[in-house]
Amino acid sequence: MAAEIAEQMCMPVVVKAQVLTGGRKKAGGVSFADNPEQAAQAASEMLGQTIGGFRVQSLLVEQRLDIQRELYMSVTLDKACARPILMLSLHGGIDIEEVADELIVRMHVDPLLGMHAFVARDAVRRTGLRLDTDLAKKMVSLMMTLYSLFEIHDADLVEINPLVVSHGELWALDAKITIDDSALFRQQHHADQKAGGATRSSSFVKLDGDIGVIANGAGITMATLDTIAHFGGRAANFLDVGGGAAEEQMAAALDAVLALKPKSVLINIFGGITRCDDIAAGIAKALDACCTRPALAVRLVGTNQEEGRRILHGVGMIEAVKQAIALAAQASEVGSAGDNHR
Amino acid sequence: MQGITGRQGLFHTQQMCAYGTRVVAGVTPGRGGQSVLRGIPVYDSVREAADEHSPDASVLFVPAPMAKDAALEALDADVKTVVIITEHVPVHDVLCILAYARVTASVVVGPNTFGVVSAARSKIGIAPGSLFCEGVVGIVARSGTLTYEIASDLSRNRLGQSTVVGIGGDPVVGLSFRDVLMQFESDRDTQVVVLVGEIGGSAEEDACEMIEQMTKPVVAYIAGKTAPAGTRMGHAGAIIERGRGGYEQKVAALRRAGAQVVPLAQEVSNEVRRLLGERAVKEEEH
């Protein structure tokens, strides 16, 4: 197939793995071919390979350009000063992260004022290009387009790298767009793609230890992992059920963790907007549906903690001690010692 | 209280009132003229509520898709402090809210914050009031639940708090660590400050310059030492942060600035006690 395309194109081609991740070229996902045979060879090597956790299932075969220059152009968020930032460099390519600061032009955009051509012109001018050149004009117009993509799609990042100059024309040879997860409610087409694609939820990460962890809030979940590690334990996962988790979410979270078959499970909930009674009901629900009873260390404090404890008393699962973390690590040690005896 | 008639809004209005906060009015468009919880009037707009009651602050308990509209409404009604409890507010909306707050010279706390607590006096937001007791420790934090953890440990050890501020867990927030540290430095009720940070972003690094200038001691805990590596935001994120944001970098920067960094959240109390002891000795010498 790749060979046929290359043959029809009658010119040297580039074969590119289509995966939703960056650093493709360095991972062997981009290959140059002078003839159809080489293209076929490259295609067969690439298909089925895994790049950045994504399996290569499709390829792009395109004309190989005579590259005069590789540029870099992006719009992203400057989190520290809460403004969008344009970045532009005449020194793009795969090593952009190593390019010296002074070779990258940065321009902030005022969110209330929005993007205007004068900002783009200023950015291009500051790269050292003369504004009366054809290339400069094309860059200004591309920058405007890039910014409107950024705005319309609720993007965190719109990046073209490399942006290539070939015979006076600009070509976007690789691009990356990341969409703000919180905006998916109004970006339905992207939401569908995310659900169907390989995007992993940031609130659940599988790790290689044996203590299942559920906590509420990214901060306390990280602190829980740190504490487990400090006492010599190893977490099986990172799971933040988030603020205001209700019964259903808690039950689903416990199901997900139990599926990892951990030696013990530590539930560390500090209720603020999350109500302990909701959490307790969720735990009870998941346990009711579970045939084996896992070694569970539950810590439940904060909003409605008394009600929460009452519900858990019903299923005989009450552990609200400060050392729940150390207990989970101990339970795991006992568990592994038991394994050795068998 | 914007979103006062919702499940969370009503529940936390009750909690805030019980803690001593004077909740003077609520706003839910379309529910104007009603009242909740024994006489708190509900208005259709922040403007009406502000004209009638001149509130010091407004707190948002509205769903994320409505947060931008609600926050801009409060800022436009000239409310000088707007606390956004809502999480998952689209970041483009946050940029817009913060840009308008710069114009109106107002303070935005959050989004995705537990709020602000003046220990044993009043609170805005969702922090469980029973965890705090009055004292001289100021706390500023990104994460809610981790703050509850640390504050309750301090309280158990009879190390009460002056003010506890959540700046919010989102990558882009209004009030910064720096802003809060500056206020703690000049606050007569605060003698020692606890900074609760986490990996990612540069909020902790940006606060270091302020920590260097402070006369009051700062105890810092950074969550995420062993956290799984997060997804990187393309090249652009790496270019902006340039080696910042990791656990080791944050700890090194904080130590250079003179903060006492503890490796575990549970060790904050001991360090605070030690520093307060040192301070008492110094004061006696003077």
Chai-1 contact restraints between the chains, C-beta under 6 A:
chainA,res_idxA,chainB,res_idxB,connection_type,confidence,min_distance_angstrom,max_distance_angstrom,comment,restraint_id
A,G22,B,G234,contact,1.0,0.0,6.0,A-B,restraint_1
A,S74,B,A236,contact,1.0,0.0,6.0,A-B,restraint_2
A,T76,B,A236,contact,1.0,0.0,6.0,A-B,restraint_3
A,K79,B,P171,contact,1.0,0.0,6.0,A-B,restraint_4
A,K79,B,V172,contact,1.0,0.0,6.0,A-B,restraint_5
A,K79,B,G201,contact,1.0,0.0,6.0,A-B,restraint_6
A,A80,B,S202,contact,1.0,0.0,6.0,A-B,restraint_7
A,A80,B,D206,contact,1.0,0.0,6.0,A-B,restraint_8
A,A82,B,L95,contact,1.0,0.0,6.0,A-B,restraint_9
A,A82,B,L98,contact,1.0,0.0,6.0,A-B,restraint_10
A,A82,B,V172,contact,1.0,0.0,6.0,A-B,restraint_11
A,I96,B,H235,contact,1.0,0.0,6.0,A-B,restraint_12
A,E97,B,H235,contact,1.0,0.0,6.0,A-B,restraint_13
A,E97,B,A238,contact,1.0,0.0,6.0,A-B,restraint_14
A,P111,B,L95,contact,1.0,0.0,6.0,A-B,restraint_15
A,P111,B,C96,contact,1.0,0.0,6.0,A-B,restraint_16
A,P111,B,A99,contact,1.0,0.0,6.0,A-B,restraint_17
A,L112,B,A99,contact,1.0,0.0,6.0,A-B,restraint_18
A,D154,B,P90,contact,1.0,0.0,6.0,A-B,restraint_19
A,D154,B,H92,contact,1.0,0.0,6.0,A-B,restraint_20
A,L157,B,M233,contact,1.0,0.0,6.0,A-B,restraint_21
A,L157,B,G234,contact,1.0,0.0,6.0,A-B,restraint_22
A,L157,B,A236,contact,1.0,0.0,6.0,A-B,restraint_23
A,E159,B,G234,contact,1.0,0.0,6.0,A-B,restraint_24
A,E159,B,A236,contact,1.0,0.0,6.0,A-B,restraint_25
A,K176,B,G234,contact,1.0,0.0,6.0,A-B,restraint_26
A,D180,B,P90,contact,1.0,0.0,6.0,A-B,restraint_27
A,D180,B,V91,contact,1.0,0.0,6.0,A-B,restraint_28
A,S182,B,H88,contact,1.0,0.0,6.0,A-B,restraint_29
A,S182,B,P90,contact,1.0,0.0,6.0,A-B,restraint_30
A,A183,B,P90,contact,1.0,0.0,6.0,A-B,restraint_31
A,F185,B,P65,contact,1.0,0.0,6.0,A-B,restraint_32
A,V205,B,P228,contact,1.0,0.0,6.0,A-B,restraint_33
A,N216,B,T145,contact,1.0,0.0,6.0,A-B,restraint_34
A,G217,B,S143,contact,1.0,0.0,6.0,A-B,restraint_35
A,G217,B,G144,contact,1.0,0.0,6.0,A-B,restraint_36
A,G217,B,T145,contact,1.0,0.0,6.0,A-B,restraint_37
A,G219,B,S143,contact,1.0,0.0,6.0,A-B,restraint_38
A,G219,B,L146,contact,1.0,0.0,6.0,A-B,restraint_39
A,G219,B,E198,contact,1.0,0.0,6.0,A-B,restraint_40
A,G219,B,A223,contact,1.0,0.0,6.0,A-B,restraint_41
A,I220,B,T145,contact,1.0,0.0,6.0,A-B,restraint_42
A,I220,B,L146,contact,1.0,0.0,6.0,A-B,restraint_43
A,I220,B,E149,contact,1.0,0.0,6.0,A-B,restraint_44
A,M222,B,A223,contact,1.0,0.0,6.0,A-B,restraint_45
A,M222,B,G224,contact,1.0,0.0,6.0,A-B,restraint_46
A,M222,B,A227,contact,1.0,0.0,6.0,A-B,restraint_47
A,A223,B,L146,contact,1.0,0.0,6.0,A-B,restraint_48
A,A223,B,A223,contact,1.0,0.0,6.0,A-B,restraint_49
A,A223,B,A265,contact,1.0,0.0,6.0,A-B,restraint_50
A,L225,B,T226,contact,1.0,0.0,6.0,A-B,restraint_51
A,D226,B,K225,contact,1.0,0.0,6.0,A-B,restraint_52
A,D226,B,T226,contact,1.0,0.0,6.0,A-B,restraint_53
A,A229,B,T226,contact,1.0,0.0,6.0,A-B,restraint_54
A,H230,B,L264,contact,1.0,0.0,6.0,A-B,restraint_55
A,F238,B,P228,contact,1.0,0.0,6.0,A-B,restraint_56
A,G243,B,E87,contact,1.0,0.0,6.0,A-B,restraint_57
A,F270,B,T145,contact,1.0,0.0,6.0,A-B,restraint_58
A,F270,B,Y148,contact,1.0,0.0,6.0,A-B,restraint_59
A,F270,B,E149,contact,1.0,0.0,6.0,A-B,restraint_60
A,G272,B,F114,contact,1.0,0.0,6.0,A-B,restraint_61
A,G272,B,I126,contact,1.0,0.0,6.0,A-B,restraint_62
A,G272,B,A127,contact,1.0,0.0,6.0,A-B,restraint_63
A,G272,B,G144,contact,1.0,0.0,6.0,A-B,restraint_64
A,I273,B,I126,contact,1.0,0.0,6.0,A-B,restraint_65
A,G302,B,P128,contact,1.0,0.0,6.0,A-B,restraint_66
A,G302,B,Y148,contact,1.0,0.0,6.0,A-B,restraint_67
A,T303,B,P128,contact,1.0,0.0,6.0,A-B,restraint_68
